[in-house]
């Protein structure tokens, strides 16, 4: 896992100092070494900040092929690479390293861009083809690894993080339209909060020459269309097939030349990963768990029981309310996006503890909810009558307002209370996914804090239109089950743009830790997409096939336990605490005044009302205020302009 940079100039020579600055800005992603290469004509440059995990001695990058006509830098891991190495050597290739990264170089040499179909894992790569004078850049199927690009002064810049583009001279400016939409449906696949800065979408690759640049899709979910009377197998058959696939995904991700640990919560996803990893790992694994000083948000007892069941060494990492004040700015600067809660800070501190314990690699449970419908809002997207409705909770699952909010799940899944419809989405799809309803409410709340002039400039703008413009609606959504449509849309937005960023790669790589995600192993995902929806959600049971296939490995507590989203204690729970004071000070201070999009008076009014509103409204409003606070951090750290 590393940081990568590339520059492709169509006119002026590349400044080596600029390349060095950009690569150095990614040192947190690769502290084990930095290398750079510039072509003889100084029109193409590659930079690499290395975190050494596979081939510790000879795996430095950029890597060149035999005649040095190709050079590559890679961020990520390729699994099953040993077999491909053998095939390449049998085909006449001479490998310079024993690194997994080198296989992409020679596969491209043989197959061109079709090489991506042979790559399995979490990755972003940039390759220079000197014969054809083209840049080939690609991102993994789910967007686990980031890859951004910008064009300035006839030069194409690519990098693992936006801060490296800024270090290379790309102006740090807000994208007004993206900020307006940032609280809504979830962002587009390519757009970022920064003007002129884009990301290669998950499952896509870029080919850029001196006169042309294009993006192409090489993978998508391809959920099957609904067919009446389709063939059905027994639950046992589905469970056995799924169990074999997830076990292989975990086993492959234990391959490393350094020690491997696991993140562990009280949820079935990370518990299943730990149970499977323990089966294939020599000696006890270390299992790291976040605990909070608010008991209702802490999963320590459930996780400790699971660690004992797996024979793992349990390593609790206590995150206190005061820690959020100390580390919120650093975590947001790493994420480079807005956050609705301080849970990213908790993951930031968890990865720090993992690195301090001597680990560079962790297995995580992210991605399971996205392929198996794990969140409560997905159950609401199941049409009544297609699966058994929970006779107690129906499809709601939220406590009535007058009962208050008591658990992390209650805070993280606030219901849609407004009588509105997203008419354009309904006309397009025939229904509105429940998560979009919730996101629309948050967006409405954020818009209430925007300045009148900014609102007027964006009046009538419908974020869903630009969002759906990026998607193949007829090819990927039409004729699919409503659950699969909702899962697809969530994966194209919230998964890649938020969960894998704020709760994934950025928080781990902030401390040079590589996260590996077995649930986003693409053969497993391709198997899961074809499963009947009743294997994903059955009545009140989420992730049915996972729950039952892993029953022998997890504790009875975990088997019975409903989904608890990872959510940190809101600042408003402790009005005298330093995190709440930080929020108050920043949002009443000069940084917010310097951002022209917000009306500080309206923000202060919401702050003043926090103590007097009911608990439901207080927690809802805090999500909105956290987004504004995040914007202030980005404004301050990157010296943003308009």
C-alpha positions as CSV (number, residue, x, y, z in Angstrom):
1,X,0.0,0.0,0.0
2,X,1.6,3.3,-1.1
3,X,1.1,6.7,-2.5
4,X,1.5,7.3,-6.2
5,X,2.0,10.4,-8.4
6,X,2.2,11.1,-12.1
7,X,2.6,14.1,-14.3
8,X,2.2,14.2,-18.1
9,X,3.2,17.4,-19.8
10,X,2.2,18.1,-23.3
11,X,4.5,21.1,-23.7
12,X,6.8,22.4,-20.9
13,X,9.4,20.2,-19.1
14,X,8.4,18.9,-15.7
15,X,10.0,20.5,-12.7
16,X,11.7,17.8,-10.6
17,X,11.1,19.9,-7.5
18,X,7.4,19.9,-8.1
19,X,7.4,16.1,-8.5
20,X,9.4,15.8,-5.2
21,X,6.9,18.0,-3.4
22,X,3.9,16.0,-4.6
23,X,5.5,12.7,-3.7
24,X,6.7,14.0,-0.3
25,X,3.1,15.1,0.6
26,X,2.1,11.4,0.5
27,X,4.8,10.2,2.9
28,X,2.2,9.0,5.4
29,X,1.0,6.5,2.8
30,X,4.5,5.3,2.2
31,X,7.1,6.0,4.9
32,X,9.5,3.2,3.8
33,X,11.0,4.9,0.8
34,X,10.3,7.5,-1.9
35,X,11.5,7.2,-5.5
36,X,10.9,9.3,-8.6
37,X,11.5,8.9,-12.3
38,X,11.4,11.5,-15.1
39,X,11.7,10.7,-18.8
40,X,14.7,11.9,-20.8
41,X,12.5,14.5,-22.5
42,X,11.1,15.6,-19.1
43,X,7.5,15.3,-20.3
44,X,6.5,12.3,-18.1
45,X,7.2,11.8,-14.4
46,X,6.3,9.1,-11.8
47,X,6.5,9.3,-8.1
48,X,6.1,6.5,-5.5
49,X,6.0,6.6,-1.7
50,X,6.4,3.0,-0.5
51,X,4.8,1.0,2.3
52,X,6.7,-2.3,2.1
53,X,4.5,-5.3,2.7
54,X,5.3,-7.8,-0.1
55,X,8.9,-8.3,-1.3
56,X,10.5,-6.1,1.3
57,X,13.9,-6.0,-0.4
58,X,13.4,-5.6,-4.2
59,X,10.0,-4.2,-4.5
60,X,10.9,-0.5,-5.0
61,X,8.9,1.5,-7.7
62,X,8.6,2.7,-10.4
63,X,9.1,-0.7,-12.0
64,X,10.2,-1.0,-15.6
65,X,9.7,-3.9,-18.0
66,X,12.6,-5.6,-19.7
67,X,13.3,-3.0,-22.4
68,X,12.2,-0.1,-20.2
69,X,9.4,0.9,-22.6
70,X,6.9,0.6,-19.8
71,X,7.0,1.9,-16.2
72,X,4.5,1.5,-13.5
73,X,3.6,2.7,-10.0
74,X,1.0,0.9,-7.9
75,X,-0.9,1.5,-4.7
76,X,-2.5,-1.6,-3.3
77,X,-2.4,-5.4,-3.4
78,X,-3.0,-8.0,-6.0
79,X,-4.0,-11.4,-4.6
80,X,-3.1,-14.7,-6.2
81,X,-0.2,-13.0,-7.8
82,X,2.2,-15.9,-7.4
83,X,0.4,-18.0,-10.0
84,X,0.4,-15.1,-12.5
85,X,4.2,-14.6,-11.9
86,X,4.7,-18.2,-12.9
87,X,2.6,-17.7,-16.0
88,X,4.5,-14.6,-17.0
89,X,7.9,-16.3,-16.5
90,X,6.7,-19.3,-18.6
91,X,5.7,-16.8,-21.3
92,X,9.2,-15.4,-21.5
93,X,9.0,-12.4,-19.1
94,X,12.0,-11.6,-16.9
95,X,10.7,-10.2,-13.6
96,X,12.8,-7.6,-11.9
97,X,11.2,-8.1,-8.5
98,X,9.1,-10.6,-6.6
99,X,6.5,-7.9,-5.9
100,X,2.8,-8.4,-6.6
101,X,2.8,-5.0,-8.2
102,X,5.0,-6.1,-11.2
103,X,2.4,-8.5,-12.6
104,X,0.3,-5.5,-13.7
105,X,3.2,-4.2,-15.8
106,X,3.7,-7.4,-17.8
107,X,0.0,-8.2,-18.0
108,X,-0.4,-4.8,-19.7
109,X,2.5,-5.7,-22.0
110,X,0.6,-8.8,-23.1
111,X,-3.0,-7.7,-22.9
112,X,-3.1,-4.0,-22.9
113,X,-5.9,-2.4,-20.9
114,X,-7.7,-5.8,-20.7
115,X,-5.1,-6.8,-18.1
116,X,-7.5,-5.3,-15.5
117,X,-9.7,-8.4,-15.7
118,X,-6.8,-10.5,-14.4
119,X,-6.2,-8.3,-11.4
120,X,-7.8,-9.2,-8.1
121,X,-7.6,-6.9,-5.1
122,X,-7.5,-3.3,-3.9
123,X,-5.5,-1.1,-6.2
124,X,-4.8,2.1,-8.1
125,X,-2.1,2.1,-10.7
126,X,-0.5,4.5,-13.2
127,X,1.5,3.2,-16.2
128,X,3.6,5.0,-18.8
129,X,3.7,3.4,-22.2
130,X,6.6,5.2,-24.0
131,X,6.0,3.4,-27.3
132,X,2.4,4.7,-27.6
133,X,3.1,7.8,-25.5
134,X,0.1,7.1,-23.3
135,X,-0.7,7.2,-19.7
136,X,-2.8,4.2,-18.5
137,X,-4.3,4.7,-15.0
138,X,-6.9,2.5,-13.3
139,X,-8.8,2.1,-10.1
140,X,-10.1,-1.1,-8.5
141,X,-13.7,-2.2,-9.0
142,X,-15.1,-0.7,-5.8
143,X,-13.0,2.4,-5.2
144,X,-11.1,1.0,-2.2
145,X,-8.0,2.8,-3.3
146,X,-8.2,6.5,-4.3
147,X,-6.9,8.1,-7.5
148,X,-7.5,11.7,-8.4
149,X,-6.6,13.8,-11.5
150,X,-6.5,17.4,-12.7
151,X,-5.4,19.2,-15.8
152,X,-3.6,22.5,-15.6
153,X,-1.4,24.5,-18.0
154,X,-1.4,21.6,-20.5
155,X,-0.3,19.1,-17.9
156,X,-2.2,16.1,-16.6
157,X,-1.6,15.4,-12.9
158,X,-2.6,12.2,-11.1
159,X,-2.2,11.3,-7.4
160,X,-3.5,9.1,-4.6
161,X,-4.7,12.2,-2.7
162,X,-5.9,15.7,-3.5
163,X,-3.2,17.2,-1.3
164,X,-0.5,15.9,-3.6
165,X,-2.2,17.7,-6.5
166,X,-2.2,20.9,-4.5
167,X,1.5,20.3,-3.6
168,X,2.1,20.0,-7.4
169,X,0.6,23.4,-8.0
170,X,-3.1,22.7,-8.8
171,X,-5.1,25.5,-7.2
172,X,-7.0,24.8,-4.1
173,X,-10.5,26.1,-5.0
174,X,-14.0,25.0,-3.9
175,X,-16.3,23.4,-6.5
176,X,-19.4,25.4,-5.7
177,X,-21.8,23.0,-7.3
178,X,-20.3,20.0,-5.5
179,X,-20.5,21.7,-2.2
180,X,-24.1,22.6,-2.8
181,X,-24.8,18.9,-3.5
182,X,-22.5,17.5,-0.8
183,X,-25.2,17.0,1.7
184,X,-27.6,15.3,-0.7
185,X,-27.7,12.1,-2.6
186,X,-24.0,11.4,-2.1
187,X,-21.9,13.0,-4.8
188,X,-21.1,12.0,-8.3
189,X,-18.6,9.3,-9.3
190,X,-16.1,11.8,-10.7
191,X,-16.7,15.2,-9.0
192,X,-15.0,16.2,-5.8
193,X,-15.4,19.2,-3.5
194,X,-12.5,20.8,-5.3
195,X,-12.7,22.8,-8.6
196,X,-10.9,21.0,-11.5
197,X,-10.1,18.0,-9.4
198,X,-11.8,14.7,-10.4
199,X,-11.5,11.1,-9.4
200,X,-11.3,8.0,-11.7
201,X,-14.5,6.2,-10.9
202,X,-14.4,2.8,-9.4
203,X,-14.2,0.1,-12.0
204,X,-12.8,2.5,-14.6
205,X,-9.5,3.2,-16.3
206,X,-8.1,6.3,-18.1
207,X,-6.1,6.4,-21.3
208,X,-4.4,9.7,-22.0
209,X,-2.2,10.7,-24.9
210,X,-0.8,14.1,-25.9
211,X,-4.0,15.0,-27.7
212,X,-6.8,12.9,-26.1
213,X,-8.0,11.6,-22.8
214,X,-10.9,9.2,-22.1
215,X,-12.4,7.2,-19.3
216,X,-13.7,3.7,-19.8
217,X,-15.6,1.3,-17.6
218,X,-14.2,-2.2,-17.2
219,X,-16.4,-3.6,-14.5
220,X,-19.8,-3.1,-13.0
221,X,-22.1,-4.9,-10.6
222,X,-24.4,-6.3,-13.3
223,X,-27.2,-7.4,-11.0
224,X,-29.4,-9.9,-12.7
225,X,-32.8,-8.9,-14.0
226,X,-35.9,-10.3,-12.1
227,X,-37.2,-13.4,-13.8
228,X,-40.5,-14.9,-12.7
229,X,-40.1,-18.5,-11.5
230,X,-36.3,-18.4,-11.5
231,X,-34.5,-21.5,-10.3
232,X,-34.0,-21.7,-6.5
233,X,-31.6,-23.9,-4.5
234,X,-31.7,-24.8,-0.9
235,X,-30.5,-22.5,1.8
236,X,-27.7,-25.0,2.6
237,X,-26.4,-24.9,-0.9
238,X,-26.3,-21.1,-0.9
239,X,-24.6,-21.0,2.5
240,X,-21.9,-23.5,1.5
241,X,-21.1,-21.7,-1.7
242,X,-21.0,-18.3,0.0
243,X,-19.0,-19.7,2.8
244,X,-16.3,-21.1,0.5
245,X,-16.0,-17.8,-1.4
246,X,-15.6,-15.6,1.7
247,X,-13.2,-18.1,3.2
248,X,-11.0,-17.9,0.1
249,X,-11.2,-14.1,0.1
250,X,-10.0,-14.0,3.8
251,X,-7.2,-16.6,3.2
252,X,-5.8,-14.7,0.2
253,X,-5.7,-11.5,2.3
254,X,-3.5,-13.1,5.0
255,X,-0.6,-13.3,2.5
256,X,2.0,-10.7,3.6
257,X,5.7,-10.5,4.4
258,X,4.8,-8.6,7.6
259,X,2.4,-9.5,10.5
260,X,-1.3,-9.2,9.9
261,X,-4.0,-8.1,12.4
262,X,-7.8,-7.7,12.4
263,X,-10.2,-4.9,13.1
264,X,-13.0,-6.2,15.3
265,X,-16.3,-4.7,16.2
266,X,-19.4,-6.4,17.7
267,X,-20.9,-6.8,14.2
268,X,-21.1,-10.0,12.2
269,X,-18.9,-8.7,9.4
270,X,-15.6,-8.3,11.3
271,X,-16.4,-11.2,13.6
272,X,-16.8,-13.5,10.5
273,X,-13.5,-12.2,9.1
274,X,-11.7,-12.8,12.4
275,X,-13.2,-16.3,12.7
276,X,-12.1,-17.3,9.2
277,X,-8.7,-15.6,9.6
278,X,-8.0,-17.5,12.8
279,X,-8.7,-20.8,10.9
280,X,-5.8,-20.0,8.5
281,X,-3.4,-18.0,10.6
282,X,-0.5,-19.6,12.4
283,X,-0.7,-18.5,16.1
284,X,-3.2,-16.1,17.7
285,X,-4.2,-13.0,15.8
286,X,-4.4,-9.6,17.3
287,X,-7.9,-8.1,17.2
288,X,-8.2,-4.3,17.7
289,X,-11.5,-2.9,18.8
290,X,-12.6,0.7,19.3
291,X,-14.2,1.4,22.7
292,X,-15.9,4.6,23.8
293,X,-16.5,6.3,27.1
294,X,-20.2,6.3,26.3
295,X,-21.3,2.7,27.0
296,X,-24.2,2.8,24.6
297,X,-21.8,3.3,21.7
298,X,-19.2,0.8,22.8
299,X,-19.1,-2.8,21.5
300,X,-16.3,-3.9,23.7
301,X,-18.1,-6.8,25.5
302,X,-19.4,-8.4,22.3
303,X,-16.1,-8.0,20.6
304,X,-14.2,-9.4,23.6
305,X,-16.4,-12.5,23.6
306,X,-15.8,-13.0,19.9
307,X,-12.0,-12.6,20.3
308,X,-12.1,-15.3,23.0
309,X,-14.1,-17.5,20.7
310,X,-11.5,-17.1,17.9
311,X,-8.5,-17.6,20.2
312,X,-7.4,-14.0,19.3
313,X,-5.6,-11.5,21.5
314,X,-8.1,-8.8,22.3
315,X,-6.7,-5.2,22.0
316,X,-9.2,-2.5,23.0
317,X,-8.5,1.0,21.9
318,X,-10.3,3.6,24.1
319,X,-11.3,6.7,22.3
320,X,-12.5,9.4,24.8
321,X,-14.8,12.3,23.9
322,X,-11.9,14.7,24.4
323,X,-9.9,12.8,21.7
324,X,-12.3,14.0,19.1
325,X,-11.4,17.6,19.8
326,X,-7.6,16.9,19.5
327,X,-7.8,14.9,16.3
328,X,-10.8,16.0,14.3
329,X,-8.9,18.4,12.1
330,X,-6.2,15.9,11.3
331,X,-8.7,13.2,10.4
332,X,-10.7,15.5,8.1
333,X,-7.5,16.8,6.4
334,X,-6.7,13.2,5.6
335,X,-10.2,12.4,4.4
336,X,-10.4,15.5,2.2
337,X,-14.2,15.5,2.4
338,X,-17.1,16.4,4.7
339,X,-18.1,14.1,7.6
340,X,-21.4,13.8,9.4
341,X,-19.9,12.3,12.6
342,X,-16.6,11.9,14.3
343,X,-16.5,8.2,13.6
344,X,-13.7,8.9,11.1
345,X,-11.6,10.3,14.0
346,X,-12.2,7.0,15.9
347,X,-10.9,5.0,12.9
348,X,-8.0,7.4,12.6
349,X,-7.0,6.7,16.2
350,X,-7.6,3.0,15.8
351,X,-5.2,2.8,12.9
352,X,-2.6,4.8,14.9
353,X,-2.9,2.2,17.7
354,X,-2.5,-0.6,15.2
355,X,0.7,1.0,13.7
356,X,2.1,1.7,17.2
357,X,1.6,-2.0,18.0
358,X,3.9,-2.9,15.1
359,X,1.3,-3.8,12.4
360,X,1.1,-2.6,8.8
361,X,-1.8,-4.8,7.6
362,X,-5.3,-5.3,9.0
363,X,-8.3,-7.2,7.7
364,X,-11.6,-5.3,8.0
365,X,-15.3,-6.1,7.6
366,X,-16.2,-3.1,5.3
367,X,-18.3,-3.9,2.3
368,X,-20.5,-6.6,3.7
369,X,-23.5,-4.2,4.2
370,X,-23.2,-3.0,0.6
371,X,-23.4,-6.5,-1.0
372,X,-25.8,-8.1,1.5
373,X,-28.2,-5.2,2.4
374,X,-27.0,-4.8,5.9
375,X,-28.4,-1.4,6.8
376,X,-31.9,-0.8,8.1
377,X,-32.8,1.4,5.2
378,X,-32.2,-1.4,2.7
379,X,-35.0,-3.4,4.4
380,X,-37.4,-0.6,3.7
381,X,-36.6,-1.0,0.0
382,X,-37.9,-4.5,0.1
383,X,-41.4,-4.4,-1.4
384,X,-44.1,-5.7,1.0
385,X,-45.1,-9.2,0.3
386,X,-41.9,-10.2,-1.5
387,X,-40.3,-11.3,1.8
388,X,-41.8,-11.8,5.2
389,X,-42.3,-8.5,7.1
390,X,-41.1,-8.4,10.6
391,X,-44.4,-8.6,12.6
392,X,-43.0,-6.5,15.4
393,X,-41.1,-3.7,13.8
394,X,-42.4,-3.8,10.2
395,X,-40.0,-2.1,7.9
396,X,-39.3,0.7,10.2
397,X,-36.9,-0.2,12.9
398,X,-36.7,3.3,14.3
399,X,-38.0,4.2,17.8
400,X,-40.8,6.7,17.9
401,X,-39.7,10.2,18.7
402,X,-41.1,10.2,22.2
403,X,-39.1,7.1,23.1
404,X,-35.8,8.9,22.6
405,X,-32.6,7.7,20.9
406,X,-30.7,5.1,22.9
407,X,-28.3,3.2,20.6
408,X,-25.7,3.9,18.0
409,X,-28.1,2.5,15.4
410,X,-30.7,5.1,16.4
411,X,-28.3,7.9,16.0
412,X,-26.9,6.7,12.6
413,X,-30.2,6.0,11.0
414,X,-32.5,8.9,11.6
415,X,-35.8,8.5,9.9
416,X,-37.3,10.7,7.2
417,X,-40.0,12.8,8.9
418,X,-40.9,15.2,6.1
419,X,-43.8,14.8,3.7
420,X,-41.9,15.1,0.5
421,X,-40.9,13.1,-2.5
422,X,-37.9,13.0,-4.7
423,X,-40.1,13.1,-7.8
424,X,-37.4,12.9,-10.4
425,X,-35.9,9.8,-8.8
426,X,-39.4,8.2,-8.5
427,X,-40.2,8.9,-12.1
428,X,-36.9,7.4,-13.2
429,X,-36.8,4.3,-11.0
430,X,-40.5,3.8,-10.0
431,X,-39.5,4.2,-6.3
432,X,-37.2,6.3,-4.1
433,X,-34.5,4.3,-2.2
434,X,-34.9,5.0,1.5
435,X,-31.3,6.1,2.0
436,X,-32.0,8.8,-0.6
437,X,-34.9,10.1,1.4
438,X,-32.7,10.3,4.5
439,X,-29.9,12.0,2.5
440,X,-32.4,14.5,1.1
441,X,-33.4,15.5,4.6
442,X,-29.8,16.1,5.6
443,X,-29.3,18.1,2.4
444,X,-32.3,20.2,3.1
445,X,-30.9,21.0,6.6
446,X,-27.6,22.0,5.2
447,X,-29.2,24.2,2.6
448,X,-30.9,26.0,5.4
449,X,-27.5,27.3,6.5
450,X,-26.3,28.5,3.1
451,X,-26.1,32.2,2.2
452,X,-28.9,33.7,0.2
453,X,-26.7,34.7,-2.7
454,X,-25.3,31.1,-3.0
455,X,-28.8,29.7,-2.8
456,X,-30.0,32.0,-5.5
457,X,-27.2,31.0,-7.8
458,X,-28.1,27.3,-7.4
459,X,-31.9,27.8,-7.3
460,X,-33.7,24.9,-9.0
461,X,-30.6,22.8,-9.2
462,X,-31.5,19.1,-8.7
463,X,-28.5,17.1,-7.6
464,X,-30.0,13.8,-8.6
465,X,-29.9,14.7,-12.3
466,X,-26.1,15.1,-12.5
467,X,-25.8,12.1,-10.2
468,X,-27.8,9.8,-12.6
469,X,-26.0,11.3,-15.6
470,X,-23.0,9.3,-14.5
471,X,-24.8,6.0,-14.4
472,X,-26.0,3.4,-16.9
473,X,-29.6,3.4,-15.8
474,X,-30.9,1.1,-18.6
475,X,-28.0,-1.3,-18.3
476,X,-27.6,-1.5,-14.6
477,X,-30.9,-0.6,-12.9
478,X,-33.8,-1.3,-15.3
479,X,-35.6,-4.5,-14.5
480,X,-33.7,-5.2,-11.3
481,X,-35.2,-5.8,-7.9
482,X,-35.6,-2.7,-5.9
483,X,-33.2,-3.9,-3.3
484,X,-30.5,-4.4,-5.9
485,X,-31.2,-1.0,-7.4
486,X,-30.8,0.6,-3.9
487,X,-27.6,-1.4,-3.3
488,X,-26.2,-0.4,-6.6
489,X,-26.8,3.3,-6.1
490,X,-25.5,3.2,-2.6
491,X,-22.3,1.5,-3.8
492,X,-21.8,4.2,-6.4
493,X,-22.0,7.0,-3.9
494,X,-21.9,6.4,-0.2
495,X,-19.6,3.4,-0.4
496,X,-16.8,4.8,-2.5
497,X,-17.2,8.5,-1.6
498,X,-17.7,8.2,2.1
499,X,-17.4,4.8,3.8
500,X,-14.2,3.7,2.0
501,X,-12.8,7.2,2.6
502,X,-13.8,8.5,6.0
503,X,-13.9,5.0,7.5
504,X,-11.5,3.3,5.3
505,X,-8.3,4.0,3.3
506,X,-7.7,7.5,4.4
507,X,-7.9,6.9,8.1
508,X,-5.7,3.7,7.8
509,X,-3.1,5.2,5.5
510,X,-2.9,8.3,7.6
511,X,-0.7,6.0,9.9
512,X,0.7,3.8,7.1
513,X,-1.7,0.9,7.7
514,X,-3.0,-1.2,4.8
515,X,-6.7,-2.2,5.1
516,X,-7.7,-5.4,3.3
517,X,-11.4,-6.0,2.6
518,X,-12.4,-9.6,2.0
519,X,-16.1,-8.7,1.4
520,X,-15.1,-6.6,-1.6
521,X,-13.2,-9.5,-3.2
522,X,-14.8,-9.3,-6.7
523,X,-15.4,-13.0,-7.2
524,X,-17.3,-13.0,-3.9
525,X,-19.3,-9.9,-5.0
526,X,-20.1,-11.5,-8.4
527,X,-21.4,-14.6,-6.6
528,X,-23.4,-12.5,-4.1
529,X,-25.1,-10.3,-6.7
530,X,-26.7,-13.4,-8.2
531,X,-28.1,-14.7,-4.9
532,X,-31.9,-14.3,-4.4
533,X,-32.8,-11.3,-2.3
534,X,-34.1,-13.6,0.4
535,X,-30.5,-14.7,1.0
536,X,-29.7,-11.1,1.7
537,X,-32.7,-9.9,3.7
538,X,-35.3,-12.3,5.0
539,X,-38.0,-10.7,7.2
540,X,-36.2,-8.9,10.0
541,X,-32.9,-10.7,9.3
542,X,-30.2,-8.9,7.4
543,X,-27.3,-10.6,5.7
544,X,-29.1,-13.9,6.0
545,X,-26.6,-16.1,4.1
546,X,-23.6,-14.6,5.9
547,X,-25.2,-15.1,9.3
548,X,-26.1,-18.7,8.7
549,X,-22.9,-19.7,6.8
550,X,-20.7,-18.3,9.6
551,X,-22.9,-19.6,12.5
552,X,-20.3,-22.2,13.6
553,X,-17.5,-19.5,13.8
554,X,-19.2,-16.7,15.6
555,X,-20.7,-16.4,19.1
556,X,-24.5,-16.8,19.6
557,X,-24.5,-13.1,20.7
558,X,-23.1,-12.0,17.3
559,X,-25.4,-14.4,15.4
560,X,-28.5,-12.8,17.0
561,X,-27.3,-9.2,17.2
562,X,-29.0,-6.7,14.8
563,X,-26.9,-4.3,12.7
564,X,-25.3,-1.5,14.7
565,X,-23.7,1.1,12.4
566,X,-20.4,2.4,13.5
567,X,-21.2,5.8,15.1
568,X,-19.2,7.8,17.6
569,X,-20.9,9.7,20.5
570,X,-22.2,13.0,19.2
571,X,-20.5,16.1,20.7
572,X,-23.9,17.4,21.9
573,X,-24.1,14.5,24.4
574,X,-21.5,16.3,26.4
575,X,-22.1,20.1,26.1
576,X,-19.3,21.0,28.5
577,X,-16.8,18.7,26.7
578,X,-13.9,20.0,24.6
579,X,-15.2,18.6,21.3
580,X,-18.5,20.5,21.7
581,X,-16.6,23.6,22.7
582,X,-14.4,23.2,19.6
583,X,-17.5,23.0,17.4
584,X,-18.9,26.1,19.0
585,X,-15.7,28.1,18.7
586,X,-14.9,27.3,15.1
587,X,-18.5,27.8,13.8
588,X,-18.7,31.2,15.5
589,X,-15.2,32.2,14.4
590,X,-13.3,33.7,11.5
591,X,-12.8,30.5,9.5
592,X,-16.5,30.1,8.8
593,X,-16.8,33.7,7.9
594,X,-14.1,33.2,5.3
595,X,-16.2,30.6,3.4
596,X,-18.7,32.5,1.2
597,X,-21.2,29.7,0.9
598,X,-22.5,29.8,4.5
599,X,-24.6,32.3,6.4
600,X,-22.8,32.4,9.7
601,X,-25.8,33.9,11.4
602,X,-28.0,30.9,10.5
603,X,-25.2,28.5,11.7
604,X,-25.0,30.3,15.0
605,X,-28.8,30.2,15.3
606,X,-28.7,26.4,14.9
607,X,-25.9,26.2,17.5
608,X,-27.9,28.3,20.0
609,X,-31.0,26.1,19.5
610,X,-29.2,22.8,20.2
611,X,-29.8,22.8,24.0
612,X,-33.5,23.5,23.7
613,X,-34.6,21.1,20.9
614,X,-35.6,17.5,21.4
615,X,-32.9,14.8,21.3
616,X,-34.0,13.7,17.8
617,X,-33.6,17.2,16.4
618,X,-30.4,17.8,18.3
619,X,-28.7,14.8,16.8
620,X,-30.1,15.5,13.3
621,X,-28.8,19.1,13.4
622,X,-25.4,18.0,14.7
623,X,-24.9,15.9,11.5
624,X,-25.4,19.1,9.5
625,X,-23.1,21.1,11.8
626,X,-20.4,18.4,11.5
627,X,-20.4,18.9,7.8
628,X,-20.0,22.7,8.2
629,X,-17.2,22.1,10.7
630,X,-15.5,19.7,8.2
631,X,-15.7,22.5,5.6
632,X,-14.0,24.8,8.0
633,X,-11.1,22.3,8.5
634,X,-10.6,22.0,4.7
635,X,-10.8,25.8,4.3
636,X,-8.1,26.3,7.0
637,X,-5.8,23.4,6.1
638,X,-5.7,23.9,2.3
639,X,-6.3,27.7,2.2
640,X,-9.2,27.2,-0.1
641,X,-10.4,29.9,-2.5
642,X,-13.5,30.2,-4.7
